[in-house]
Amino acid sequence: MKLYDVAIIGGGPAGYTAGERAAEKGLNTILFEKNALGGVCLNEGCIPTKTLLYSAKTYDNIKSCNKYGVSVDGGFSFDLPKIIARKQKTVRKLVAGIKQKLAVHNVTVINGDAVIEG
């Protein structure tokens, strides 16, 4: 059984940053995350919402482009599956970046629940 200097529960922004910093200081670090690294903001909240809003804003700008002297001949439309795929790709890329940073700093990541006993 390997012993660790620091155990972190939760891989959201505070957790993965703490893990990285502890490892930079030479501490043997383990991080437990039951869902996905990055927490709610990255995986379900802020980042996915911003990617969807950017697509909506782009679409809205095109709808009103005539008043700026720009025309879209032949019409325009949106492709919802493509918008969702872009959102998912963005999230995957950012989560992968967090995983890579933790790996570079030799932080052990355990996907699962952690319980403090005793």
Buried (B, 14 or more C-beta within 10 A) or exposed (E): EEEBEBBBBBBBBEBBEBBBEBBEEEEBBBBBBEBBBBBEEBBBEEBBEEBBEBBEEEEEEBEEEEEEEEEEEEEEEEEEEEBBEBBEEBBEEBBEEBBEBBEEBEBBBBEEEBEEEE
